[in-house]
Amino acid sequence: MPPRLRSSNLLPSASSAPCTLCLAAQSQTISLPVPSSRQFSQTPRPLITLRRRKFYEWLNGPGRQLREPIPDSTNYLGAYDKFGNLVRAGPGWRKDRAAQKTATTAGGQANVEAQTEKPAEDVTPAGQENLDQLEEAIRAGEAEQKGAIDGAEKKGEEQKDGKLPPESQEDLRPFPLNQYFRSQPVLSEDLREAIYRRVKKDGATVSLASVEFGVNNERVGAVVRLKQMEKEWIAQGKTLALPYSQAVLSMLPTTPHIDTTLPRNKSKRPIPHEPINDLIVHPATRQQLFVPVAESRRFTRVDAGKAFDNDLLPADARIPHPELVQAEREIEAGLSFEERRRLAEERLEKEQESKRNAEKRKEEELRALKVVPQRRWDFVFKDVSVEAAGRNGKGAAAAGWRYGVPHQDRKRGIPKIPTRVEA
């Protein structure tokens, strides 16, 4: 099929007369209006699809509640139904009434603070929650722990007062289609400051602060490092993103700090942030082993750890806080608080003494070694005494493998199966 040519490219010959159709085409081409400016895009306007129309219907309907989020609440999609109503609030709660009451309460507190003169030390520093917010979070945590015994009555009273009931597990679901994901709480600003003061100012160890606040060792170390950096930036005069931090903390569930030194909180216990005795799966235990063992041998958890790796400790020794297991055993034994405290201090002192001895022994071993560096390898020499082998050559301090020790299954009168399993 021959290619099509535009009419403007066809030039009439001098010998032939122009035809009527050519003149009509030229007249039509010349009469076309010339655009005044070049258009950016010639793509036609997209049609309003059904999904787009439904999205705007939701944005102007149930999604309108999320334009002005509720203060001190997560405001996840899972907390609202398909009509845009807050599930935990009930039919008698209104956002405008609660906001009006909150503004009135805040105005009353501002008037009281303006009338009462306070020293500069009592002013709450920027970036931290005030005491009213802290007490409200504490009450919410206590309500979650007690359960739904007085749920209906308390819910009715809170709706009358314009207050919301505490958030449930459904309110912590940010993705409605994922029924199994729940948003995990983060540390509040007061709790971070308390951890920093306990470690840096009071001189407590990381493990002790982890037990007291219910936060694992890694998180305690991270909080101390970040707080130290924050203090250094404040001393240098750098500007901190406090409004951003406050906005993020107001939208996420937080773990409040309960100061047990106050008289009103002496009977309360700190709210644990996370389990602190969880074991991390060791890479050496991800394989399956078949270890032949003699019948008379007692194969314990220590032996199982050494079967995977020579340096792998058993689970009882690898947990972050093995002292908590011993503390629970002492509580079950009926020991008093003073006795348990004395035993804990003795164990802590022995542990520190053993760590110091181990470090000293390791330094002595390193000093006893003679290292000769070479181009590709380093040769290490260690002095060995022949007298360490003893008279029979089977001394424990001697070098090499000792032979001649029979297995226990060769002897008579010894049970071939273990009669006791260490817990």
Sequence and secondary structure as in RCSB ss.txt:
>XXXX:A:sequence
MPPRLRSSNLLPSASSAPCTLCLAAQSQTISLPVPSSRQFSQTPRPLITLRRRKFYEWLNGPGRQLREPIPDSTN
YLGAYDKFGNLVRAGPGWRKDRAAQKTATTAGGQANVEAQTEKPAEDVTPAGQENLDQLEEAIRAGEAEQKGAID
GAEKKGEEQKDGKLPPESQEDLRPFPLNQYFRSQPVLSEDLREAIYRRVKKDGATVSLASVEFGVNNERVGAVVR
LKQMEKEWIAQGKTLALPYSQAVLSMLPTTPHIDTTLPRNKSKRPIPHEPINDLIVHPATRQQLFVPVAESRRFT
RVDAGKAFDNDLLPADARIPHPELVQAEREIEAGLSFEERRRLAEERLEKEQESKRNAEKRKEEELRALKVVPQR
RWDFVFKDVSVEAAGRNGKGAAAAGWRYGVPHQDRKRGIPKIPTRVEA
>XXXX:A:secstr
      GGG    SSS   HHHHHHHHHHHTS   SS  S         HHHHHHHHHHHTGGGGGTS  TTS  
 GGGB TTS BTTT TT  HHHHHHHHHHHHHHHHHHHHHS   GGGS  TTS  HHHHHHHHHHHHHHHH STT
HHHHHHHHHHHT      TGGG S TT TT     EE HHHHHHHHIIIIIS   HHHHHHHHT  HHHHHHHHH
HHHHHHHHHHHT    HHHHHHHHHHS EE    TTSGGGTT      S S      GGGGS       TTS   
HHHHHHHH TT   HHHHSS HHHHHHHHHHHHT  HHHHHHHHHHHHHHHHHHHHHHHHHHHHHHHH EEEE S
S EEEE    GGGG SSS  TTSSS       GGGSTT  SS S    
